[in-house]
């Protein structure tokens, strides 16, 4: 229930299941930050499944974002975690609502950030949800979850996928508390980008998440899911960086920042381990959801094709030039030569290098490299997620962003994560500083941004984002550009190359080096 007070209280108060919280009124919205949805995962709770938060007496100030979970530093061009309180209360949620009125029953959107499962924080200014909440007249929740070794590394004696279990706990909190903030617990849409989209896809496949949301939006789904064997092998290598075994007994006494450094030390060594770790090695990301047979019984593609999420309304899509962000951050934009292109094609292309070269005649080495990297890591996993949902008897809407980022004369193209500032309208935060160059967004960018929010919030409200559901005859998708259209899926050549290819758990492929 909402504690009585003025309709436009400067500091609205809401009572949650664990106690009352006091927020602030900002830009016509009631905003609450840093509300615990689980106990701090430290001490005897470290590496364990999340535990329900402890109740508190009195009214808790919910003015500031909770501390970021331990993580890598931000990549070049990003802000990294903002200046927020320290401490170990990492598992918190934030709420933006037009009014904390229990009678409002507004749709709810729950954001899950990306960051390669090793960085990210809901307090990042890029995820300021006020425009989504205001434009859509709905409630937006953002959450923190454990990253890196704390959340995803294989550790003997600990449950797998602890970061995903944190997300489930946050969704349980939403079910139990969001009505008091004006939200409808029966109208919850989860949405996320990159590792956040991998998390959304995982939640669609997790029995523990069943019934906690009605709709899902997966923006640029990564195809990287680890087999239990690969996760154990990489977990052993991670623990070895601090001279220990990958067990709760060994690692529970190691400071979290030391484990972060273990991941940072292993990452640049990974490309030299292709013979053992295969396609996972060049990602330089030693973390991913693990198909452990318990919390995540199958990959999202396998689960959806079997009907696991047929009752969930799904929207998914990707950006045309996803991989250009990473080549730009490596200082190699437009400079990939034949040797690197051939190596990437041999490793990733279905049918081998010759198939891609024949399908894209006349393409430069650089363009072939960008295309196959984009296809295997984000574009085809996203498209195949929609097709798996259809195969399982469900419904899906698909989009592609083709509008190029304005920085560097448009050389970034429609690169990875460009959809985030367009959706949130946050053009001067995090990766948008690289993509927009810190410049004031153009009227074209603002119009496209408004179109993104209109589609996402319409989907959260009705299950219809404003274009036809995807089918395997017409294959109609929304193409977001300066002039957005509905058209057959633009990457038909890639789609045909990947037709019938399965995104299975990444294995250990060879003997230990």
C-alpha positions in Angstrom: 0.0 0.0 0.0 1.1 3.6 -0.5 1.4 5.6 2.7 -1.1 8.5 2.5 0.4 11.9 1.5 0.0 14.7 -1.0 -0.7 13.6 -4.6 2.5 15.3 -5.7 4.7 14.7 -2.7 8.3 15.9 -3.1 9.4 12.8 -1.3 6.8 10.0 -1.9 6.8 7.1 0.5 5.9 3.5 -0.5 5.7 0.5 1.8 7.4 -2.7 0.4 7.3 -6.2 1.8 10.4 -5.4 3.8 9.7 -1.9 4.9 8.9 1.6 3.8 11.1 3.5 1.2 11.2 7.2 0.6 11.9 8.4 -3.0 12.0 11.8 -4.8 9.8 13.5 -7.3 11.8 14.2 -10.5 10.5 15.6 -13.8 7.0 14.6 -12.8 7.9 11.0 -11.9 8.4 9.4 -8.5 11.9 7.8 -8.5 13.2 5.3 -5.9 16.8 4.1 -6.0 18.9 1.5 -4.3 16.1 -0.7 -2.8 17.5 -4.1 -1.8 15.9 -7.1 -3.4 18.3 -9.6 -1.8 20.8 -9.7 1.0 24.4 -8.6 0.2 26.0 -11.7 -1.3 29.1 -11.6 1.0 30.3 -13.6 4.0 28.5 -17.0 4.2 26.1 -15.8 1.4 29.0 -15.3 -1.1 28.7 -17.5 -4.2 25.3 -18.7 -3.0 21.9 -18.2 -4.5 20.4 -14.8 -3.6 18.7 -14.6 -0.2 15.6 -12.6 0.5 16.3 -9.1 1.9 16.1 -8.5 5.6 13.2 -6.3 6.8 14.0 -2.8 8.2 12.3 -0.5 10.7 11.2 3.0 9.9 11.5 4.5 6.4 14.6 3.9 4.3 15.8 6.7 2.0 15.8 5.5 -1.6 17.6 8.5 -3.0 20.9 7.0 -4.3 21.7 4.0 -6.6 23.2 1.0 -4.8 26.9 0.3 -5.2 27.9 -1.4 -8.4 28.8 -5.2 -8.2 32.5 -5.8 -8.5 33.5 -5.6 -12.1 36.0 -4.7 -14.9 36.6 -1.0 -15.6 34.6 0.5 -18.4 35.9 0.1 -22.0 37.4 2.9 -23.9 34.9 5.6 -24.5 32.7 4.6 -21.6 32.1 6.2 -18.3 32.5 3.1 -16.2 30.5 2.9 -12.9 29.4 6.4 -11.8 30.2 8.0 -8.5 27.9 6.0 -6.2 28.1 4.9 -2.6 30.5 2.1 -1.8 29.7 -1.1 0.1 28.5 -4.6 -0.6 24.8 -4.1 -1.0 25.1 -4.8 -4.7 21.7 -6.4 -5.3 19.3 -3.5 -5.5 16.5 -2.2 -7.8 15.4 1.3 -8.9 11.9 2.4 -9.8 10.6 5.2 -12.0 6.8 5.6 -11.8 4.3 8.3 -12.9 2.7 7.9 -9.5 3.0 5.3 -6.8 -0.7 4.6 -6.8 -1.8 0.9 -6.2 -4.9 1.5 -8.2 -3.0 2.5 -11.4 -2.1 -1.0 -12.7 0.4 0.4 -15.2 2.5 -1.9 -17.4 6.0 -2.6 -16.0 9.3 -2.8 -17.9 12.3 -4.3 -16.2 15.7 -3.5 -17.7 18.7 -5.9 -17.6 22.0 -4.2 -18.6 24.6 -5.7 -20.8 28.4 -5.7 -20.5 29.8 -9.1 -21.5 28.7 -10.5 -18.1 31.6 -8.8 -16.5 30.6 -5.1 -16.2 27.5 -3.0 -15.9 25.5 -1.2 -13.3 21.9 0.0 -13.2 23.0 3.4 -12.0 24.9 4.1 -15.2 23.5 7.4 -16.6 22.9 5.6 -19.9 20.1 3.7 -18.2 18.2 6.8 -16.9 14.7 5.4 -17.5 12.7 8.6 -17.0 11.9 9.1 -20.7 10.7 5.6 -21.1 8.5 5.9 -18.0 7.1 9.3 -19.0 6.6 8.6 -22.7 5.0 5.3 -22.1 3.1 6.2 -18.9 4.4 3.0 -17.3 6.6 1.8 -14.5 10.3 1.1 -15.2 12.5 -1.0 -12.9 16.3 -1.4 -13.3 18.4 -3.9 -11.4 21.9 -5.0 -10.5 23.1 -8.5 -10.7 26.4 -10.2 -9.9 29.1 -10.2 -12.7 32.3 -11.9 -13.5 33.6 -14.5 -11.1 31.0 -13.5 -8.4 28.1 -14.1 -10.8 29.1 -16.5 -13.6 32.4 -18.4 -13.0 32.2 -22.1 -12.4 33.0 -22.6 -8.7 32.7 -26.0 -7.1 30.2 -26.0 -4.3 28.4 -23.0 -5.7 25.3 -22.9 -7.9 25.9 -22.1 -11.6 24.4 -18.9 -13.1 24.3 -16.9 -9.9 23.9 -13.7 -11.9 20.8 -15.1 -13.5 19.5 -16.2 -10.2 19.9 -12.6 -9.0 17.7 -11.5 -11.9 15.1 -14.1 -10.9 15.2 -12.7 -7.4 14.7 -9.2 -8.7 11.7 -10.3 -10.7 10.2 -12.0 -7.6 10.6 -8.6 -5.8 8.7 -7.0 -8.7 5.9 -9.5 -8.4 5.6 -8.9 -4.7 6.1 -5.1 -4.6 5.4 -3.3 -7.8 1.7 -2.8 -7.3 2.5 -0.4 -4.5 4.5 1.7 -7.0 1.6 1.8 -9.4 2.6 -1.2 -11.5 0.7 -4.3 -12.6 2.5 -7.5 -11.7 0.6 -9.3 -14.4 1.9 -7.0 -17.1 5.7 -7.3 -16.7 8.0 -7.0 -19.7 11.7 -7.8 -19.3 14.1 -6.1 -21.8 17.9 -6.1 -22.1 20.7 -5.6 -24.6 23.8 -7.7 -25.3 24.6 -9.7 -22.2 21.3 -8.3 -20.9 19.6 -9.8 -24.0 21.5 -13.1 -23.3 20.0 -12.9 -19.8 16.5 -12.2 -21.2 16.9 -15.3 -23.5 18.1 -17.3 -20.5 15.1 -16.3 -18.4 12.8 -17.5 -21.1 14.4 -20.9 -20.8 14.7 -21.0 -16.9 12.0 -22.9 -15.0 12.6 -20.7 -12.0 11.6 -17.6 -14.0 8.3 -19.1 -15.2 5.3 -16.9 -14.4 7.5 -13.8 -13.4 7.0 -11.9 -16.7 4.6 -11.8 -19.6 6.6 -10.3 -22.4 10.3 -10.1 -23.3 12.5 -7.9 -25.5 16.0 -9.2 -26.4 18.2 -6.6 -28.1 21.3 -8.2 -29.8 21.3 -11.6 -28.3 24.8 -13.1 -28.0 25.1 -16.7 -29.1 27.7 -17.5 -26.5 26.4 -20.0 -23.9 29.0 -22.3 -22.2 28.7 -26.0 -21.7 29.3 -27.2 -18.2 32.7 -28.6 -19.3 33.9 -25.4 -20.8 32.7 -23.3 -17.8 34.6 -25.7 -15.5 37.8 -25.5 -17.6 37.7 -21.7 -17.8 36.8 -21.5 -14.1 40.0 -23.5 -13.3 42.0 -21.1 -15.4 40.4 -18.1 -13.6 41.2 -19.5 -10.2 44.7 -20.3 -11.3 45.3 -16.6 -11.8 45.2 -16.1 -8.1 47.0 -19.4 -7.4 43.9 -21.3 -6.1 41.4 -24.0 -7.0 37.9 -23.1 -8.3 36.1 -24.0 -5.1 34.0 -22.0 -2.6 36.5 -23.0 0.2 39.5 -21.6 -1.7 37.9 -18.5 -3.2 35.5 -17.3 -0.5 38.4 -15.6 1.4 39.6 -13.7 -1.7 38.6 -10.1 -2.0 36.2 -9.5 -4.8 38.5 -6.9 -6.5 41.2 -9.6 -6.7 38.8 -11.9 -8.5 38.0 -9.1 -10.9 41.7 -8.8 -11.6 41.9 -12.5 -12.3 39.4 -12.2 -15.1 41.3 -9.1 -16.4 44.5 -11.2 -16.4 43.0 -14.2 -18.2 41.0 -12.3 -20.9 44.0 -11.2 -23.1 45.4 -14.7 -22.9 42.2 -16.3 -24.3 42.8 -15.7 -28.0 45.9 -17.9 -27.7 43.7 -20.8 -26.5 41.5 -21.3 -29.5 42.8 -24.9 -29.8 41.1 -25.7 -26.5 38.3 -23.2 -26.1 37.3 -22.8 -29.7 35.0 -19.9 -30.6 34.8 -18.8 -27.0 38.5 -17.9 -27.0 38.6 -14.8 -29.2 35.7 -13.2 -27.3 38.1 -12.4 -24.4 35.1 -12.8 -22.2 35.6 -15.7 -19.7 31.9 -15.5 -18.6 28.6 -16.5 -20.0 25.4 -18.3 -19.0 26.1 -22.0 -18.4 23.8 -24.8 -19.6 24.2 -26.6 -16.3 21.2 -28.9 -16.7 19.6 -27.5 -13.5 18.9 -23.7 -13.5 19.4 -23.5 -17.2 18.5 -26.9 -18.6 19.0 -26.1 -22.3 20.1 -23.2 -24.5 17.4 -20.6 -25.2 17.1 -21.8 -28.8 16.5 -25.4 -27.7 14.1 -24.4 -25.0 12.0 -22.1 -27.1 11.8 -24.6 -30.0 10.4 -27.1 -27.5 7.7 -24.6 -26.5 9.2 -23.5 -23.1 8.1 -19.8 -23.8 5.2 -20.2 -26.2 3.0 -18.1 -23.9 5.5 -15.3 -23.6 5.3 -12.5 -26.2 8.7 -11.9 -27.7 10.4 -9.1 -29.5 14.0 -9.5 -30.7 16.4 -7.9 -33.1 19.9 -6.6 -33.7 21.9 -3.8 -35.3 23.3 -4.2 -38.9 26.9 -3.5 -38.1 27.3 -4.9 -34.5 30.9 -5.7 -34.6 32.2 -2.4 -35.8 32.0 -1.1 -32.2 34.6 -3.6 -31.2 37.0 -3.0 -34.1 36.7 0.7 -33.4 37.5 0.3 -29.7 40.5 -1.8 -30.8 41.7 1.0 -33.1 41.3 -1.2 -36.2 38.1 0.3 -37.8 38.3 -0.3 -41.5 41.8 -1.8 -41.2 41.2 -5.6 -41.1 43.4 -7.4 -43.6 43.1 -10.8 -45.4 44.9 -12.8 -42.6 42.5 -11.8 -39.9 39.5 -12.1 -42.1 40.4 -15.6 -43.2 41.0 -16.7 -39.6 37.6 -15.4 -38.6 35.9 -17.0 -41.6 37.5 -20.3 -40.9 36.5 -20.2 -37.2 32.9 -18.9 -37.5 31.5 -19.2 -41.0 29.0 -22.1 -41.5 30.2 -24.0 -44.5 33.7 -22.6 -44.2 35.5 -19.6 -45.6 34.5 -20.3 -49.2 30.8 -20.2 -48.5 31.0 -16.6 -47.2 33.3 -15.4 -50.0 30.9 -16.9 -52.6 27.9 -15.4 -50.9 29.5 -11.9 -50.7 31.4 -11.6 -54.0 33.6 -8.6 -54.2 33.4 -7.9 -50.5 36.7 -6.6 -49.0 38.5 -8.5 -46.3 37.5 -5.9 -43.8 33.8 -6.2 -44.7 33.8 -10.0 -44.6 35.4 -9.9 -41.2 32.8 -7.5 -39.9 29.9 -9.5 -41.5 30.9 -12.9 -40.1 31.7 -11.5 -36.7 28.3 -9.7 -36.5 26.4 -12.7 -37.8 27.8 -15.4 -35.5 27.8 -13.3 -32.3 24.6 -11.3 -32.5 22.6 -11.2 -35.7 21.9 -14.8 -36.3 21.4 -15.7 -32.6 18.8 -13.0 -32.4 17.0 -14.1 -35.6 17.2 -17.7 -34.6 15.6 -16.9 -31.2 12.6 -15.6 -33.0 12.5 -18.6 -35.3 12.8 -21.0 -32.3 9.9 -19.2 -30.7 7.8 -19.8 -33.8 8.8 -23.4 -33.9 7.7 -23.9 -30.4 4.2 -22.5 -31.1 4.8 -18.9 -29.9 4.9 -15.5 -31.5 7.7 -13.0 -32.1 8.3 -9.6 -33.6 11.7 -8.8 -35.2 13.6 -5.6 -35.9 16.9 -4.4 -37.3 18.5 -1.1 -36.7 20.3 0.2 -39.9 20.7 3.9 -39.0 24.4 4.7 -38.6 25.9 6.3 -35.6 26.9 9.9 -36.5 30.4 9.9 -35.0 33.5 9.3 -37.3 31.5 10.4 -40.3 29.2 7.4 -40.0 32.0 4.8 -40.1 30.7 3.0 -37.1 27.5 2.1 -39.0 24.6 0.7 -37.0 27.1 -0.7 -34.4 26.6 -2.7 -31.2 24.8 -0.9 -28.4 23.6 2.0 -30.6 20.1 1.0 -29.7 20.7 1.8 -26.0 21.0 5.6 -26.3 18.2 5.7 -28.9 15.9 3.8 -26.6 16.7 5.7 -23.4 17.4 9.0 -25.0 20.7 9.2 -23.2 23.1 10.6 -25.9 25.9 11.8 -23.6 26.6 8.8 -21.4 28.6 5.6 -21.7 29.1 4.3 -25.2 27.0 7.1 -26.7 30.0 9.4 -26.1 31.8 7.3 -28.7 28.8 6.8 -31.0 27.6 10.4 -31.0 30.9 12.1 -30.3 29.4 14.0 -27.4 27.5 16.2 -29.8 23.9 17.4 -29.5 21.7 14.8 -31.1 20.2 15.8 -34.5 16.5 16.1 -35.0 16.7 12.9 -37.0 18.3 11.1 -34.0 15.7 12.5 -31.7 12.8 11.4 -34.0 14.3 7.9 -34.2 14.7 7.8 -30.4 11.1 8.7 -29.9 10.1 5.9 -32.4 12.1 3.4 -30.4 10.4 4.3 -27.2 7.0 4.3 -28.8 7.5 0.8 -30.2 9.0 -0.7 -27.0 6.3 0.8 -24.7 3.5 -0.2 -27.1 4.8 -3.7 -26.9 4.9 -3.6 -23.1 1.4 -2.4 -23.1 -0.3 -4.5 -25.7 2.2 -7.1 -27.1 2.1 -5.3 -30.5 5.1 -2.9 -31.2 3.4 -1.6 -34.4 4.5 -4.0 -37.1 3.5 -7.6 -38.1 4.7 -10.6 -36.2 7.5 -12.5 -37.9 6.8 -15.5 -40.0 8.9 -17.8 -42.2 7.1 -16.9 -45.4 7.2 -13.1 -45.6 9.8 -12.6 -42.9 8.7 -9.0 -42.3 10.7 -7.0 -39.8 10.8 -3.4 -38.6 13.8 -1.6 -40.1 14.7 1.3 -37.9 16.4 4.1 -39.9 16.0 7.8 -40.8 12.8 6.7 -42.5 11.8 3.5 -40.7 9.9 0.9 -42.8 8.5 -2.6 -42.6 10.3 -4.9 -45.0 11.5 -8.5 -45.5 14.5 -9.2 -43.2 17.4 -7.3 -44.8 20.2 -9.8 -44.1 18.7 -12.5 -46.3 22.2 -13.6 -47.6 23.4 -14.2 -44.0 20.1 -15.8 -43.0 20.5 -18.4 -45.8 24.1 -19.1 -44.9 23.1 -19.8 -41.3 19.8 -21.7 -42.0 19.8 -24.9 -40.1 22.8 -24.0 -37.9 22.2 -24.6 -34.2 23.6 -22.4 -31.4 24.6 -25.2 -29.0 26.6 -24.8 -25.8 30.2 -23.9 -26.6 32.4 -26.9 -25.8 36.0 -27.7 -24.9 37.3 -28.6 -28.3 40.8 -29.9 -27.7 43.3 -31.2 -25.2 44.8 -28.8 -22.7 47.7 -26.8 -24.0 
